[in-house]
Amino acid sequence: MQNPPPYPGQQKSPNQTLSTVLIVVSLSCVALCGVGGFVAYKKGIEAANNIMPIIGCSADFEAVGAGILAYAKDKKKLPDSAKWQSQVLEYVKKELKTSPIGADEIEGMQRAGITMRRMKVDGNWGCSVDATTINGFAFNTELSGKKLEDIVSKSKTALVFESDQQAKMNLSMIYKKLPDTAKPEVMGQPRAYLVFYADGSFENSMSDKSKGAKVKISTNSSP
């Protein structure tokens, strides 16, 4: 008995689609390109693993920044720097649920041999450098409890940023620009530390460090 045709709009889950594509590509590579082509494919997986840590980190960082803005929109003020992580937790969880890199995508990549580290939303927030070191995401203490409309230059005021300190709950400090020596590196090269601004833009760590290219994001509604 054959399975019924898919109803309109029915789609495979992302991890099934990704896994299928990778398997087909690898087998096709062996058949058409020979062993040398498959070696090139494996090197591509290795290259992906060299850049995935910062991609996962950037996705988490964007969700944290967007969550803070969603909190400020809902509560009419920014969180208290002493307990900011606890206050915005549910907002960040909602942002992570809408992330383009979700659990299905991560599962599919893992099946293909690609590893992406993501922060534990109920743990310490930051970028994983290695098994024990996490660059903590810190809230700017100068904005504690302030209203967004009271910030004069939102596009130049850091709201939350990647620090060079070990991650811990409710990490906060006055923002100070750090040298472009952050890890995890991008393809073996040091990068700029991540910064999320009060206008909803953030510096892309893989952009021109001297210009600090920004990406404007939108936030989700209340949790």
Buried (B, 14 or more C-beta within 10 A) or exposed (E): EEEEEEEEEEEEEBBBBBBEEBEEEBEEBEEEEEEEBBEEBEEEBEEBBBBBBBBBBBBBBBBBBBBBBBBBBBBEBBBBBBBBBEBBBBBBBBBBEEBEBBEBBBBBBEBBEBBBBBBEBEEBBBBBBEEEEBBBBBBBBBBBEBEBEEBEEBEEBBBBBBBEEBBBEBBBBEBEEBEBEBBBBBEEEEBBBBBBBBBBBBBBBBBEBEEBBBEEBEBBEEB
